[in-house]
């Protein structure tokens, strides 16, 4: 699906935001519109397909083994006695 931006200043703003944030032009526009909806107290609508993708992602995360180590235990495995990486 396409969109035609007829105002050169608007396109320039979108490109500036995309460059400054390191995202694509499409993502810059999407994020700006989603942020505007949230500022208005509304939630952006999510397609059924996107909702399924998100649910599948979290189901995959839930299926992963849990790591019950503390941060200190993880760091002990990563660094030697004098703080050097192992």
C-alpha positions as CSV (number, residue, x, y, z in Angstrom):
1,X,0.0,0.0,0.0
2,X,1.4,3.4,-1.0
3,X,1.1,6.9,0.4
4,X,1.9,10.1,-1.5
5,X,3.2,13.0,0.5
6,X,2.5,16.1,-1.5
7,X,4.2,18.6,0.8
8,X,7.9,18.8,0.3
9,X,8.5,20.1,3.8
10,X,6.7,17.1,5.3
11,X,8.8,14.7,3.3
12,X,11.9,16.5,4.4
13,X,10.9,16.3,8.0
14,X,10.2,12.6,7.7
15,X,13.6,12.0,6.1
16,X,15.3,14.1,8.8
17,X,13.7,12.1,11.6
18,X,14.5,8.8,9.8
19,X,18.2,9.8,9.5
20,X,18.4,11.1,13.1
21,X,16.9,8.0,14.5
22,X,18.6,5.5,12.2
23,X,15.4,3.9,11.0
24,X,13.7,3.7,7.6
25,X,11.5,6.4,6.3
26,X,8.5,4.1,6.7
27,X,9.4,3.3,10.3
28,X,10.0,7.0,11.1
29,X,6.5,7.9,9.8
30,X,5.0,4.9,11.6
31,X,6.6,5.7,14.9
32,X,5.6,9.4,14.7
33,X,2.0,8.5,14.0
34,X,1.9,5.8,16.7
35,X,3.4,8.3,19.2
36,X,0.8,10.9,18.3
37,X,-2.0,8.3,18.9
38,X,-0.6,7.5,22.3
39,X,-0.3,11.2,23.2
40,X,-4.0,11.5,22.4
41,X,-4.7,8.6,24.8
42,X,-5.4,6.1,22.0
43,X,-3.7,2.8,21.1
44,X,-2.7,2.1,17.6
45,X,-4.7,-0.8,16.0
46,X,-2.7,-4.0,15.5
47,X,-3.6,-6.3,12.6
48,X,-4.5,-9.9,13.3
49,X,-1.4,-11.0,11.5
50,X,0.9,-8.8,13.6
51,X,-0.9,-9.9,16.8
52,X,-0.2,-13.5,15.8
53,X,3.5,-12.7,15.1
54,X,3.8,-11.1,18.5
55,X,2.1,-14.0,20.3
56,X,4.4,-16.5,18.5
57,X,7.4,-14.5,19.5
58,X,6.5,-14.5,23.2
59,X,5.5,-18.2,23.0
60,X,9.0,-18.9,21.7
61,X,10.5,-16.8,24.6
62,X,8.4,-18.7,27.1
63,X,9.6,-22.0,25.7
64,X,13.3,-21.1,26.3
65,X,15.0,-22.4,29.4
66,X,15.1,-20.0,32.3
67,X,18.4,-18.9,33.8
68,X,18.1,-18.4,37.5
69,X,21.6,-17.1,38.0
70,X,22.1,-13.8,39.7
71,X,23.9,-10.9,38.0
72,X,27.0,-11.6,40.2
73,X,27.1,-15.3,39.1
74,X,26.8,-14.3,35.5
75,X,29.6,-11.7,35.8
76,X,31.8,-14.3,37.7
77,X,31.5,-16.6,34.6
78,X,32.4,-13.7,32.3
79,X,35.3,-12.1,34.1
80,X,38.5,-13.4,35.7
81,X,39.8,-12.6,39.2
82,X,41.2,-9.2,38.1
83,X,38.2,-8.1,36.0
84,X,39.6,-9.3,32.7
85,X,37.2,-11.0,30.2
86,X,37.5,-14.8,30.1
